[in-house]
Amino acid sequence: LLDQLAAKPATLSAALGEAEARRSHQQRLVLDEKTYRWQHNEDAMAVEKLSDGIRKFAVDAQKLDAWIAAKLA
């Protein structure tokens, strides 16, 4: 896939820059930690997905530790 992408001539252009952002009618979002945590906790799916990801990462880390220990033994 990387070879195919490298073989294609392509020009990337910025989709959003400072000037476009300033002209945007979108309200600026100011997010401190307290606000982020409140909004995150209001979304049950986000909380569950994050927790699930952390649990799976911990399991994979333990598997990796065991694999490395076996290779070093």
Predicted model as a PDB file, atoms N, CA, C, CB and O in Angstrom, pLDDT in the B-factor column:
MODEL        1                                                                  
ATOM      1  N   LEU A   1       0.831  -1.192   0.000  1.00 86.00           N  
ATOM      2  CA  LEU A   1       0.000   0.000   0.000  1.00 86.00           C  
ATOM      3  C   LEU A   1       0.875   1.255   0.000  1.00 86.00           C  
ATOM      4  CB  LEU A   1      -0.945  -0.002   1.216  1.00 86.00           C  
ATOM      5  O   LEU A   1       0.610   2.210  -0.731  1.00 86.00           O  
ATOM      6  N   LEU A   2       1.925   1.239   0.833  1.00 87.00           N  
ATOM      7  CA  LEU A   2       2.797   2.419   0.879  1.00 87.00           C  
ATOM      8  C   LEU A   2       3.497   2.645  -0.453  1.00 87.00           C  
ATOM      9  CB  LEU A   2       3.836   2.272   1.993  1.00 87.00           C  
ATOM     10  O   LEU A   2       3.679   3.786  -0.877  1.00 87.00           O  
ATOM     11  N   ASP A   3       3.889   1.560  -1.114  1.00 89.00           N  
ATOM     12  CA  ASP A   3       4.518   1.694  -2.439  1.00 89.00           C  
ATOM     13  C   ASP A   3       3.540   2.280  -3.445  1.00 89.00           C  
ATOM     14  CB  ASP A   3       5.029   0.330  -2.939  1.00 89.00           C  
ATOM     15  O   ASP A   3       3.911   3.129  -4.255  1.00 89.00           O  
ATOM     16  N   GLN A   4       2.289   1.828  -3.394  1.00 85.00           N  
ATOM     17  CA  GLN A   4       1.274   2.352  -4.307  1.00 85.00           C  
ATOM     18  C   GLN A   4       1.032   3.836  -4.052  1.00 85.00           C  
ATOM     19  CB  GLN A   4      -0.039   1.568  -4.158  1.00 85.00           C  
ATOM     20  O   GLN A   4       0.911   4.624  -4.990  1.00 85.00           O  
ATOM     21  N   LEU A   5       0.966   4.205  -2.798  1.00 83.00           N  
ATOM     22  CA  LEU A   5       0.761   5.617  -2.464  1.00 83.00           C  
ATOM     23  C   LEU A   5       1.947   6.467  -2.872  1.00 83.00           C  
ATOM     24  CB  LEU A   5       0.504   5.777  -0.975  1.00 83.00           C  
ATOM     25  O   LEU A   5       1.781   7.587  -3.355  1.00 83.00           O  
ATOM     26  N   ALA A   6       3.147   5.934  -2.680  1.00 84.00           N  
ATOM     27  CA  ALA A   6       4.354   6.679  -3.038  1.00 84.00           C  
ATOM     28  C   ALA A   6       4.455   6.869  -4.549  1.00 84.00           C  
ATOM     29  CB  ALA A   6       5.602   5.957  -2.516  1.00 84.00           C  
ATOM     30  O   ALA A   6       5.007   7.869  -5.007  1.00 84.00           O  
ATOM     31  N   ALA A   7       3.928   5.923  -5.330  1.00 87.00           N  
ATOM     32  CA  ALA A   7       4.010   5.997  -6.787  1.00 87.00           C  
ATOM     33  C   ALA A   7       3.032   6.999  -7.382  1.00 87.00           C  
ATOM     34  CB  ALA A   7       3.759   4.639  -7.382  1.00 87.00           C  
ATOM     35  O   ALA A   7       3.211   7.427  -8.522  1.00 87.00           O  
ATOM     36  N   LYS A   8       2.016   7.376  -6.644  1.00 85.00           N  
ATOM     37  CA  LYS A   8       1.013   8.311  -7.151  1.00 85.00           C  
ATOM     38  C   LYS A   8       1.450   9.745  -6.881  1.00 85.00           C  
ATOM     39  CB  LYS A   8      -0.364   8.038  -6.510  1.00 85.00           C  
ATOM     40  O   LYS A   8       1.713  10.116  -5.737  1.00 85.00           O  
ATOM     41  N   PRO A   9       1.524  10.547  -7.936  1.00 85.00           N  
ATOM     42  CA  PRO A   9       1.841  11.960  -7.688  1.00 85.00           C  
ATOM     43  C   PRO A   9       0.613  12.650  -7.085  1.00 85.00           C  
ATOM     44  CB  PRO A   9       2.287  12.679  -9.010  1.00 85.00           C  
ATOM     45  O   PRO A   9      -0.481  12.614  -7.649  1.00 85.00           O  
ATOM     46  N   ALA A  10       0.816  13.253  -5.969  1.00 82.00           N  
ATOM     47  CA  ALA A  10      -0.305  13.918  -5.311  1.00 82.00           C  
ATOM     48  C   ALA A  10       0.187  15.174  -4.604  1.00 82.00           C  
ATOM     49  CB  ALA A  10      -0.999  12.968  -4.308  1.00 82.00           C  
ATOM     50  O   ALA A  10       1.303  15.239  -4.089  1.00 82.00           O  
ATOM     51  N   THR A  11      -0.679  16.145  -4.604  1.00 82.00           N  
ATOM     52  CA  THR A  11      -0.384  17.378  -3.902  1.00 82.00           C  
ATOM     53  C   THR A  11      -1.389  17.514  -2.761  1.00 82.00           C  
ATOM     54  CB  THR A  11      -0.437  18.612  -4.866  1.00 82.00           C  
ATOM     55  O   THR A  11      -2.601  17.437  -2.962  1.00 82.00           O  
ATOM     56  N   LEU A  12      -0.867  17.713  -1.593  1.00 78.00           N  
ATOM     57  CA  LEU A  12      -1.742  17.916  -0.441  1.00 78.00           C  
ATOM     58  C   LEU A  12      -1.880  19.407  -0.193  1.00 78.00           C  
ATOM     59  CB  LEU A  12      -1.193  17.189   0.823  1.00 78.00           C  
ATOM     60  O   LEU A  12      -0.896  20.146  -0.159  1.00 78.00           O  
ATOM     61  N   SER A  13      -3.103  19.824  -0.022  1.00 83.00           N  
ATOM     62  CA  SER A  13      -3.325  21.226   0.298  1.00 83.00           C  
ATOM     63  C   SER A  13      -4.043  21.303   1.643  1.00 83.00           C  
ATOM     64  CB  SER A  13      -4.147  21.940  -0.823  1.00 83.00           C  
ATOM     65  O   SER A  13      -4.809  20.411   2.008  1.00 83.00           O  
ATOM     66  N   ALA A  14      -3.788  22.352   2.345  1.00 84.00           N  
ATOM     67  CA  ALA A  14      -4.399  22.533   3.658  1.00 84.00           C  
ATOM     68  C   ALA A  14      -5.904  22.730   3.498  1.00 84.00           C  
ATOM     69  CB  ALA A  14      -3.765  23.738   4.402  1.00 84.00           C  
ATOM     70  O   ALA A  14      -6.344  23.523   2.666  1.00 84.00           O  
ATOM     71  N   ALA A  15      -6.675  22.023   4.277  1.00 85.00           N  
ATOM     72  CA  ALA A  15      -8.128  22.160   4.229  1.00 85.00           C  
ATOM     73  C   ALA A  15      -8.599  23.270   5.161  1.00 85.00           C  
ATOM     74  CB  ALA A  15      -8.805  20.836   4.599  1.00 85.00           C  
ATOM     75  O   ALA A  15      -9.653  23.868   4.948  1.00 85.00           O  
ATOM     76  N   LEU A  16      -7.812  23.535   6.188  1.00 85.00           N  
ATOM     77  CA  LEU A  16      -8.186  24.578   7.132  1.00 85.00           C  
ATOM     78  C   LEU A  16      -6.921  25.260   7.629  1.00 85.00           C  
ATOM     79  CB  LEU A  16      -9.009  23.998   8.317  1.00 85.00           C  
ATOM     80  O   LEU A  16      -6.000  24.606   8.120  1.00 85.00           O  
ATOM     81  N   GLY A  17      -6.887  26.534   7.501  1.00 89.00           N  
ATOM     82  CA  GLY A  17      -5.763  27.315   7.982  1.00 89.00           C  
ATOM     83  C   GLY A  17      -6.264  28.394   8.917  1.00 89.00           C  
ATOM     84  O   GLY A  17      -7.457  28.485   9.208  1.00 89.00           O  
ATOM     85  N   GLU A  18      -5.344  29.202   9.378  1.00 89.00           N  
ATOM     86  CA  GLU A  18      -5.715  30.242  10.330  1.00 89.00           C  
ATOM     87  C   GLU A  18      -6.733  31.216   9.740  1.00 89.00           C  
ATOM     88  CB  GLU A  18      -4.477  31.000  10.782  1.00 89.00           C  
ATOM     89  O   GLU A  18      -7.694  31.602  10.405  1.00 89.00           O  
ATOM     90  N   ALA A  19      -6.513  31.604   8.493  1.00 90.00           N  
ATOM     91  CA  ALA A  19      -7.433  32.576   7.882  1.00 90.00           C  
ATOM     92  C   ALA A  19      -8.839  32.001   7.754  1.00 90.00           C  
ATOM     93  CB  ALA A  19      -6.918  33.006   6.501  1.00 90.00           C  
ATOM     94  O   ALA A  19      -9.822  32.685   8.040  1.00 90.00           O  
ATOM     95  N   GLU A  20      -8.933  30.732   7.319  1.00 88.00           N  
ATOM     96  CA  GLU A  20     -10.246  30.100   7.192  1.00 88.00           C  
ATOM     97  C   GLU A  20     -10.908  29.933   8.560  1.00 88.00           C  
ATOM     98  CB  GLU A  20     -10.117  28.736   6.496  1.00 88.00           C  
ATOM     99  O   GLU A  20     -12.122  30.092   8.690  1.00 88.00           O  
ATOM    100  N   ALA A  21     -10.125  29.619   9.557  1.00 86.00           N  
ATOM    101  CA  ALA A  21     -10.673  29.453  10.903  1.00 86.00           C  
ATOM    102  C   ALA A  21     -11.229  30.771  11.429  1.00 86.00           C  
ATOM    103  CB  ALA A  21      -9.599  28.914  11.859  1.00 86.00           C  
ATOM    104  O   ALA A  21     -12.267  30.795  12.089  1.00 86.00           O  
ATOM    105  N   ARG A  22     -10.545  31.851  11.137  1.00 87.00           N  
ATOM    106  CA  ARG A  22     -11.015  33.164  11.609  1.00 87.00           C  
ATOM    107  C   ARG A  22     -12.318  33.578  10.919  1.00 87.00           C  
ATOM    108  CB  ARG A  22      -9.937  34.232  11.367  1.00 87.00           C  
ATOM    109  O   ARG A  22     -13.145  34.270  11.513  1.00 87.00           O  
ATOM    110  N   ARG A  23     -12.496  33.149   9.657  1.00 90.00           N  
ATOM    111  CA  ARG A  23     -13.716  33.489   8.923  1.00 90.00           C  
ATOM    112  C   ARG A  23     -14.868  32.539   9.251  1.00 90.00           C  
ATOM    113  CB  ARG A  23     -13.445  33.471   7.424  1.00 90.00           C  
ATOM    114  O   ARG A  23     -16.012  32.807   8.886  1.00 90.00           O  
ATOM    115  N   SER A  24     -14.586  31.466   9.916  1.00 89.00           N  
ATOM    116  CA  SER A  24     -15.604  30.470  10.226  1.00 89.00           C  
ATOM    117  C   SER A  24     -16.656  31.024  11.174  1.00 89.00           C  
ATOM    118  CB  SER A  24     -14.962  29.233  10.830  1.00 89.00           C  
ATOM    119  O   SER A  24     -16.374  31.873  12.019  1.00 89.00           O  
ATOM    120  N   HIS A  25     -17.857  30.531  11.015  1.00 90.00           N  
ATOM    121  CA  HIS A  25     -18.957  30.947  11.895  1.00 90.00           C  
ATOM    122  C   HIS A  25     -19.118  29.995  13.074  1.00 90.00           C  
ATOM    123  CB  HIS A  25     -20.268  31.026  11.108  1.00 90.00           C  
ATOM    124  O   HIS A  25     -20.031  30.158  13.883  1.00 90.00           O  
ATOM    125  N   GLN A  26     -18.246  29.011  13.174  1.00 89.00           N  
ATOM    126  CA  GLN A  26     -18.294  28.072  14.286  1.00 89.00           C  
ATOM    127  C   GLN A  26     -17.880  28.772  15.572  1.00 89.00           C  
ATOM    128  CB  GLN A  26     -17.388  26.857  14.016  1.00 89.00           C  
ATOM    129  O   GLN A  26     -16.963  29.594  15.587  1.00 89.00           O  
ATOM    130  N   GLN A  27     -18.570  28.430  16.641  1.00 88.00           N  
ATOM    131  CA  GLN A  27     -18.227  29.005  17.932  1.00 88.00           C  
ATOM    132  C   GLN A  27     -16.935  28.376  18.427  1.00 88.00           C  
ATOM    133  CB  GLN A  27     -19.371  28.798  18.957  1.00 88.00           C  
ATOM    134  O   GLN A  27     -16.753  27.162  18.330  1.00 88.00           O  
ATOM    135  N   ARG A  28     -16.046  29.191  18.951  1.00 85.00           N  
ATOM    136  CA  ARG A  28     -14.789  28.688  19.484  1.00 85.00           C  
ATOM    137  C   ARG A  28     -15.068  27.858  20.736  1.00 85.00           C  
ATOM    138  CB  ARG A  28     -13.815  29.856  19.800  1.00 85.00           C  
ATOM    139  O   ARG A  28     -15.849  28.252  21.602  1.00 85.00           O  
ATOM    140  N   LEU A  29     -14.419  26.714  20.809  1.00 84.00           N  
ATOM    141  CA  LEU A  29     -14.589  25.815  21.935  1.00 84.00           C  
ATOM    142  C   LEU A  29     -13.409  25.985  22.882  1.00 84.00           C  
ATOM    143  CB  LEU A  29     -14.716  24.344  21.461  1.00 84.00           C  
ATOM    144  O   LEU A  29     -12.264  25.716  22.519  1.00 84.00           O  
ATOM    145  N   VAL A  30     -13.697  26.430  24.086  1.00 86.00           N  
ATOM    146  CA  VAL A  30     -12.674  26.559  25.113  1.00 86.00           C  
ATOM    147  C   VAL A  30     -12.900  25.412  26.079  1.00 86.00           C  
ATOM    148  CB  VAL A  30     -12.731  27.964  25.842  1.00 86.00           C  
ATOM    149  O   VAL A  30     -13.977  25.289  26.663  1.00 86.00           O  
ATOM    150  N   LEU A  31     -11.896  24.578  26.248  1.00 91.00           N  
ATOM    151  CA  LEU A  31     -12.082  23.349  27.005  1.00 91.00           C  
ATOM    152  C   LEU A  31     -10.991  23.214  28.048  1.00 91.00           C  
ATOM    153  CB  LEU A  31     -12.090  22.131  26.075  1.00 91.00           C  
ATOM    154  O   LEU A  31      -9.837  22.935  27.721  1.00 91.00           O  
ATOM    155  N   ASP A  32     -11.360  23.415  29.305  1.00 95.00           N  
ATOM    156  CA  ASP A  32     -10.412  23.153  30.376  1.00 95.00           C  
ATOM    157  C   ASP A  32     -10.634  21.714  30.855  1.00 95.00           C  
ATOM    158  CB  ASP A  32     -10.578  24.187  31.555  1.00 95.00           C  
ATOM    159  O   ASP A  32     -11.554  21.046  30.385  1.00 95.00           O  
ATOM    160  N   GLU A  33      -9.815  21.240  31.768  1.00 96.00           N  
ATOM    161  CA  GLU A  33      -9.916  19.850  32.204  1.00 96.00           C  
ATOM    162  C   GLU A  33     -11.271  19.545  32.836  1.00 96.00           C  
ATOM    163  CB  GLU A  33      -8.807  19.533  33.190  1.00 96.00           C  
ATOM    164  O   GLU A  33     -11.869  18.503  32.566  1.00 96.00           O  
ATOM    165  N   LYS A  34     -11.745  20.447  33.665  1.00 95.00           N  
ATOM    166  CA  LYS A  34     -13.024  20.230  34.348  1.00 95.00           C  
ATOM    167  C   LYS A  34     -14.153  20.064  33.339  1.00 95.00           C  
ATOM    168  CB  LYS A  34     -13.335  21.399  35.299  1.00 95.00           C  
ATOM    169  O   LYS A  34     -14.978  19.161  33.473  1.00 95.00           O  
ATOM    170  N   THR A  35     -14.193  20.932  32.328  1.00 94.00           N  
ATOM    171  CA  THR A  35     -15.237  20.862  31.306  1.00 94.00           C  
ATOM    172  C   THR A  35     -15.102  19.597  30.478  1.00 94.00           C  
ATOM    173  CB  THR A  35     -15.185  22.089  30.399  1.00 94.00           C  
ATOM    174  O   THR A  35     -16.095  18.934  30.181  1.00 94.00           O  
ATOM    175  N   TYR A  36     -13.867  19.262  30.104  1.00 92.00           N  
ATOM    176  CA  TYR A  36     -13.634  18.041  29.342  1.00 92.00           C  
ATOM    177  C   TYR A  36     -14.153  16.823  30.110  1.00 92.00           C  
ATOM    178  CB  TYR A  36     -12.135  17.879  29.029  1.00 92.00           C  
ATOM    179  O   TYR A  36     -14.892  16.007  29.559  1.00 92.00           O  
ATOM    180  N   ARG A  37     -13.768  16.706  31.373  1.00 94.00           N  
ATOM    181  CA  ARG A  37     -14.186  15.536  32.167  1.00 94.00           C  
ATOM    182  C   ARG A  37     -15.707  15.478  32.299  1.00 94.00           C  
ATOM    183  CB  ARG A  37     -13.538  15.575  33.570  1.00 94.00           C  
ATOM    184  O   ARG A  37     -16.294  14.398  32.229  1.00 94.00           O  
ATOM    185  N   TRP A  38     -16.343  16.622  32.489  1.00 95.00           N  
ATOM    186  CA  TRP A  38     -17.794  16.654  32.609  1.00 95.00           C  
ATOM    187  C   TRP A  38     -18.437  16.171  31.308  1.00 95.00           C  
ATOM    188  CB  TRP A  38     -18.279  18.079  32.960  1.00 95.00           C  
ATOM    189  O   TRP A  38     -19.323  15.317  31.332  1.00 95.00           O  
ATOM    190  N   GLN A  39     -17.988  16.720  30.171  1.00 93.00           N  
ATOM    191  CA  GLN A  39     -18.574  16.337  28.889  1.00 93.00           C  
ATOM    192  C   GLN A  39     -18.283  14.875  28.559  1.00 93.00           C  
ATOM    193  CB  GLN A  39     -18.045  17.241  27.776  1.00 93.00           C  
ATOM    194  O   GLN A  39     -19.143  14.172  28.029  1.00 93.00           O  
ATOM    195  N   HIS A  40     -17.083  14.424  28.869  1.00 94.00           N  
ATOM    196  CA  HIS A  40     -16.722  13.030  28.614  1.00 94.00           C  
ATOM    197  C   HIS A  40     -17.608  12.101  29.436  1.00 94.00           C  
ATOM    198  CB  HIS A  40     -15.233  12.782  28.939  1.00 94.00           C  
ATOM    199  O   HIS A  40     -18.123  11.118  28.904  1.00 94.00           O  
ATOM    200  N   ASN A  41     -17.793  12.388  30.709  1.00 95.00           N  
ATOM    201  CA  ASN A  41     -18.592  11.535  31.582  1.00 95.00           C  
ATOM    202  C   ASN A  41     -20.076  11.567  31.246  1.00 95.00           C  
ATOM    203  CB  ASN A  41     -18.395  11.946  33.012  1.00 95.00           C  
ATOM    204  O   ASN A  41     -20.804  10.645  31.613  1.00 95.00           O  
ATOM    205  N   GLU A  42     -20.538  12.597  30.563  1.00 96.00           N  
ATOM    206  CA  GLU A  42     -21.931  12.632  30.133  1.00 96.00           C  
ATOM    207  C   GLU A  42     -22.202  11.652  28.995  1.00 96.00           C  
ATOM    208  CB  GLU A  42     -22.307  14.037  29.703  1.00 96.00           C  
ATOM    209  O   GLU A  42     -23.350  11.270  28.766  1.00 96.00           O  
ATOM    210  N   ASP A  43     -21.159  11.244  28.285  1.00 95.00           N  
ATOM    211  CA  ASP A  43     -21.298  10.340  27.145  1.00 95.00           C  
ATOM    212  C   ASP A  43     -20.951   8.921  27.586  1.00 95.00           C  
ATOM    213  CB  ASP A  43     -20.390  10.788  25.960  1.00 95.00           C  
ATOM    214  O   ASP A  43     -19.777   8.556  27.660  1.00 95.00           O  
ATOM    215  N   ALA A  44     -21.971   8.130  27.877  1.00 95.00           N  
ATOM    216  CA  ALA A  44     -21.754   6.772  28.404  1.00 95.00           C  
ATOM    217  C   ALA A  44     -20.935   5.922  27.445  1.00 95.00           C  
ATOM    218  CB  ALA A  44     -23.094   6.087  28.681  1.00 95.00           C  
ATOM    219  O   ALA A  44     -20.084   5.144  27.878  1.00 95.00           O  
ATOM    220  N   MET A  45     -21.181   6.062  26.146  1.00 96.00           N  
ATOM    221  CA  MET A  45     -20.442   5.254  25.182  1.00 96.00           C  
ATOM    222  C   MET A  45     -18.960   5.621  25.198  1.00 96.00           C  
ATOM    223  CB  MET A  45     -21.021   5.437  23.770  1.00 96.00           C  
ATOM    224  O   MET A  45     -18.105   4.740  25.103  1.00 96.00           O  
ATOM    225  N   ALA A  46     -18.652   6.892  25.314  1.00 94.00           N  
ATOM    226  CA  ALA A  46     -17.247   7.314  25.349  1.00 94.00           C  
ATOM    227  C   ALA A  46     -16.556   6.750  26.577  1.00 94.00           C  
ATOM    228  CB  ALA A  46     -17.137   8.850  25.337  1.00 94.00           C  
ATOM    229  O   ALA A  46     -15.417   6.291  26.496  1.00 94.00           O  
ATOM    230  N   VAL A  47     -17.230   6.783  27.698  1.00 95.00           N  
ATOM    231  CA  VAL A  47     -16.656   6.259  28.944  1.00 95.00           C  
ATOM    232  C   VAL A  47     -16.407   4.762  28.813  1.00 95.00           C  
ATOM    233  CB  VAL A  47     -17.592   6.546  30.146  1.00 95.00           C  
ATOM    234  O   VAL A  47     -15.339   4.276  29.186  1.00 95.00           O  
ATOM    235  N   GLU A  48     -17.394   4.022  28.280  1.00 96.00           N  
ATOM    236  CA  GLU A  48     -17.253   2.572  28.121  1.00 96.00           C  
ATOM    237  C   GLU A  48     -16.149   2.222  27.126  1.00 96.00           C  
ATOM    238  CB  GLU A  48     -18.576   1.959  27.665  1.00 96.00           C  
ATOM    239  O   GLU A  48     -15.351   1.321  27.384  1.00 96.00           O  
ATOM    240  N   LYS A  49     -16.096   2.917  26.003  1.00 96.00           N  
ATOM    241  CA  LYS A  49     -15.071   2.627  24.990  1.00 96.00           C  
ATOM    242  C   LYS A  49     -13.678   2.922  25.526  1.00 96.00           C  
ATOM    243  CB  LYS A  49     -15.325   3.444  23.713  1.00 96.00           C  
ATOM    244  O   LYS A  49     -12.750   2.151  25.281  1.00 96.00           O  
ATOM    245  N   LEU A  50     -13.516   4.011  26.245  1.00 95.00           N  
ATOM    246  CA  LEU A  50     -12.216   4.338  26.824  1.00 95.00           C  
ATOM    247  C   LEU A  50     -11.817   3.281  27.848  1.00 95.00           C  
ATOM    248  CB  LEU A  50     -12.244   5.737  27.476  1.00 95.00           C  
ATOM    249  O   LEU A  50     -10.678   2.816  27.848  1.00 95.00           O  
ATOM    250  N   SER A  51     -12.746   2.902  28.717  1.00 96.00           N  
ATOM    251  CA  SER A  51     -12.459   1.881  29.726  1.00 96.00           C  
ATOM    252  C   SER A  51     -12.114   0.553  29.080  1.00 96.00           C  
ATOM    253  CB  SER A  51     -13.648   1.707  30.666  1.00 96.00           C  
ATOM    254  O   SER A  51     -11.175  -0.120  29.506  1.00 96.00           O  
ATOM    255  N   ASP A  52     -12.860   0.169  28.058  1.00 97.00           N  
ATOM    256  CA  ASP A  52     -12.600  -1.078  27.345  1.00 97.00           C  
ATOM    257  C   ASP A  52     -11.213  -1.048  26.701  1.00 97.00           C  
ATOM    258  CB  ASP A  52     -13.683  -1.323  26.274  1.00 97.00           C  
ATOM    259  O   ASP A  52     -10.475  -2.032  26.758  1.00 97.00           O  
ATOM    260  N   GLY A  53     -10.870   0.065  26.101  1.00 97.00           N  
ATOM    261  CA  GLY A  53      -9.556   0.201  25.473  1.00 97.00           C  
ATOM    262  C   GLY A  53      -8.428   0.097  26.485  1.00 97.00           C  
ATOM    263  O   GLY A  53      -7.405  -0.533  26.212  1.00 97.00           O  
ATOM    264  N   ILE A  54      -8.602   0.701  27.637  1.00 97.00           N  
ATOM    265  CA  ILE A  54      -7.576   0.644  28.687  1.00 97.00           C  
ATOM    266  C   ILE A  54      -7.421  -0.784  29.200  1.00 97.00           C  
ATOM    267  CB  ILE A  54      -7.934   1.597  29.853  1.00 97.00           C  
ATOM    268  O   ILE A  54      -6.303  -1.258  29.402  1.00 97.00           O  
ATOM    269  N   ARG A  55      -8.546  -1.470  29.411  1.00 98.00           N  
ATOM    270  CA  ARG A  55      -8.476  -2.866  29.877  1.00 98.00           C  
ATOM    271  C   ARG A  55      -7.771  -3.750  28.850  1.00 98.00           C  
ATOM    272  CB  ARG A  55      -9.892  -3.413  30.159  1.00 98.00           C  
ATOM    273  O   ARG A  55      -6.923  -4.563  29.216  1.00 98.00           O  
ATOM    274  N   LYS A  56      -8.110  -3.601  27.574  1.00 98.00           N  
ATOM    275  CA  LYS A  56      -7.475  -4.410  26.523  1.00 98.00           C  
ATOM    276  C   LYS A  56      -5.989  -4.087  26.402  1.00 98.00           C  
ATOM    277  CB  LYS A  56      -8.174  -4.178  25.172  1.00 98.00           C  
ATOM    278  O   LYS A  56      -5.176  -4.984  26.176  1.00 98.00           O  
ATOM    279  N   PHE A  57      -5.631  -2.819  26.550  1.00 98.00           N  
ATOM    280  CA  PHE A  57      -4.221  -2.436  26.511  1.00 98.00           C  
ATOM    281  C   PHE A  57      -3.460  -3.104  27.649  1.00 98.00           C  
ATOM    282  CB  PHE A  57      -4.071  -0.905  26.592  1.00 98.00           C  
ATOM    283  O   PHE A  57      -2.349  -3.593  27.448  1.00 98.00           O  
ATOM    284  N   ALA A  58      -4.052  -3.128  28.849  1.00 98.00           N  
ATOM    285  CA  ALA A  58      -3.396  -3.744  30.003  1.00 98.00           C  
ATOM    286  C   ALA A  58      -3.187  -5.238  29.768  1.00 98.00           C  
ATOM    287  CB  ALA A  58      -4.225  -3.517  31.281  1.00 98.00           C  
ATOM    288  O   ALA A  58      -2.127  -5.772  30.095  1.00 98.00           O  
ATOM    289  N   VAL A  59      -4.179  -5.914  29.208  1.00 98.00           N  
ATOM    290  CA  VAL A  59      -4.048  -7.345  28.907  1.00 98.00           C  
ATOM    291  C   VAL A  59      -2.927  -7.561  27.883  1.00 98.00           C  
ATOM    292  CB  VAL A  59      -5.396  -7.923  28.371  1.00 98.00           C  
ATOM    293  O   VAL A  59      -2.096  -8.454  28.047  1.00 98.00           O  
ATOM    294  N   ASP A  60      -2.908  -6.750  26.841  1.00 98.00           N  
ATOM    295  CA  ASP A  60      -1.861  -6.881  25.822  1.00 98.00           C  
ATOM    296  C   ASP A  60      -0.476  -6.591  26.395  1.00 98.00           C  
ATOM    297  CB  ASP A  60      -2.143  -5.940  24.651  1.00 98.00           C  
ATOM    298  O   ASP A  60       0.499  -7.237  26.011  1.00 98.00           O  
ATOM    299  N   ALA A  61      -0.381  -5.634  27.302  1.00 98.00           N  
ATOM    300  CA  ALA A  61       0.902  -5.324  27.935  1.00 98.00           C  
ATOM    301  C   ALA A  61       1.391  -6.508  28.755  1.00 98.00           C  
ATOM    302  CB  ALA A  61       0.781  -4.075  28.824  1.00 98.00           C  
ATOM    303  O   ALA A  61       2.585  -6.811  28.757  1.00 98.00           O  
ATOM    304  N   GLN A  62       0.486  -7.176  29.447  1.00 98.00           N  
ATOM    305  CA  GLN A  62       0.864  -8.358  30.223  1.00 98.00           C  
ATOM    306  C   GLN A  62       1.315  -9.493  29.304  1.00 98.00           C  
ATOM    307  CB  GLN A  62      -0.311  -8.822  31.098  1.00 98.00           C  
ATOM    308  O   GLN A  62       2.275 -10.200  29.613  1.00 98.00           O  
ATOM    309  N   LYS A  63       0.626  -9.669  28.176  1.00 98.00           N  
ATOM    310  CA  LYS A  63       1.029 -10.692  27.203  1.00 98.00           C  
ATOM    311  C   LYS A  63       2.421 -10.380  26.654  1.00 98.00           C  
ATOM    312  CB  LYS A  63       0.001 -10.780  26.044  1.00 98.00           C  
ATOM    313  O   LYS A  63       3.243 -11.282  26.494  1.00 98.00           O  
ATOM    314  N   LEU A  64       2.680  -9.123  26.371  1.00 98.00           N  
ATOM    315  CA  LEU A  64       3.980  -8.717  25.853  1.00 98.00           C  
ATOM    316  C   LEU A  64       5.069  -8.957  26.889  1.00 98.00           C  
ATOM    317  CB  LEU A  64       3.958  -7.243  25.438  1.00 98.00           C  
ATOM    318  O   LEU A  64       6.146  -9.453  26.557  1.00 98.00           O  
ATOM    319  N   ASP A  65       4.795  -8.610  28.138  1.00 98.00           N  
ATOM    320  CA  ASP A  65       5.758  -8.871  29.213  1.00 98.00           C  
ATOM    321  C   ASP A  65       6.078 -10.362  29.317  1.00 98.00           C  
ATOM    322  CB  ASP A  65       5.214  -8.356  30.554  1.00 98.00           C  
ATOM    323  O   ASP A  65       7.241 -10.738  29.466  1.00 98.00           O  
ATOM    324  N   ALA A  66       5.055 -11.209  29.240  1.00 97.00           N  
ATOM    325  CA  ALA A  66       5.271 -12.658  29.332  1.00 97.00           C  
ATOM    326  C   ALA A  66       6.058 -13.158  28.134  1.00 97.00           C  
ATOM    327  CB  ALA A  66       3.930 -13.405  29.431  1.00 97.00           C  
ATOM    328  O   ALA A  66       6.934 -14.010  28.279  1.00 97.00           O  
ATOM    329  N   TRP A  67       5.752 -12.632  26.941  1.00 97.00           N  
ATOM    330  CA  TRP A  67       6.468 -13.042  25.725  1.00 97.00           C  
ATOM    331  C   TRP A  67       7.944 -12.668  25.827  1.00 97.00           C  
ATOM    332  CB  TRP A  67       5.835 -12.389  24.471  1.00 97.00           C  
ATOM    333  O   TRP A  67       8.813 -13.477  25.501  1.00 97.00           O  
ATOM    334  N   ILE A  68       8.233 -11.436  26.282  1.00 97.00           N  
ATOM    335  CA  ILE A  68       9.624 -10.984  26.423  1.00 97.00           C  
ATOM    336  C   ILE A  68      10.342 -11.831  27.464  1.00 97.00           C  
ATOM    337  CB  ILE A  68       9.681  -9.485  26.816  1.00 97.00           C  
ATOM    338  O   ILE A  68      11.486 -12.233  27.250  1.00 97.00           O  
ATOM    339  N   ALA A  69       9.686 -12.108  28.586  1.00 97.00           N  
ATOM    340  CA  ALA A  69      10.297 -12.921  29.631  1.00 97.00           C  
ATOM    341  C   ALA A  69      10.627 -14.313  29.103  1.00 97.00           C  
ATOM    342  CB  ALA A  69       9.370 -13.019  30.848  1.00 97.00           C  
ATOM    343  O   ALA A  69      11.680 -14.863  29.425  1.00 97.00           O  
ATOM    344  N   ALA A  70       9.747 -14.881  28.306  1.00 97.00           N  
ATOM    345  CA  ALA A  70       9.977 -16.213  27.722  1.00 97.00           C  
ATOM    346  C   ALA A  70      11.151 -16.176  26.756  1.00 97.00           C  
ATOM    347  CB  ALA A  70       8.710 -16.719  26.997  1.00 97.00           C  
ATOM    348  O   ALA A  70      11.941 -17.120  26.721  1.00 97.00           O  
ATOM    349  N   LYS A  71      11.287 -15.120  25.975  1.00 96.00           N  
ATOM    350  CA  LYS A  71      12.393 -15.003  25.012  1.00 96.00           C  
ATOM    351  C   LYS A  71      13.722 -14.814  25.719  1.00 96.00           C  
ATOM    352  CB  LYS A  71      12.149 -13.836  24.050  1.00 96.00           C  
ATOM    353  O   LYS A  71      14.755 -15.281  25.240  1.00 96.00           O  
ATOM    354  N   LEU A  72      13.704 -14.132  26.856  1.00 96.00           N  
ATOM    355  CA  LEU A  72      14.944 -13.874  27.592  1.00 96.00           C  
ATOM    356  C   LEU A  72      15.367 -15.062  28.467  1.00 96.00           C  
ATOM    357  CB  LEU A  72      14.780 -12.633  28.459  1.00 96.00           C  
ATOM    358  O   LEU A  72      16.514 -15.136  28.907  1.00 96.00           O  
ATOM    359  N   ALA A  73      14.452 -15.973  28.710  1.00 90.00           N  
ATOM    360  CA  ALA A  73      14.764 -17.114  29.586  1.00 90.00           C  
ATOM    361  C   ALA A  73      15.556 -18.183  28.862  1.00 90.00           C  
ATOM    362  CB  ALA A  73      13.485 -17.721  30.142  1.00 90.00           C  
ATOM    363  O   ALA A  73      15.897 -19.206  29.455  1.00 90.00           O  
TER     364      ALA A  73                                                      
ENDMDL                                                                          
END                                                                             
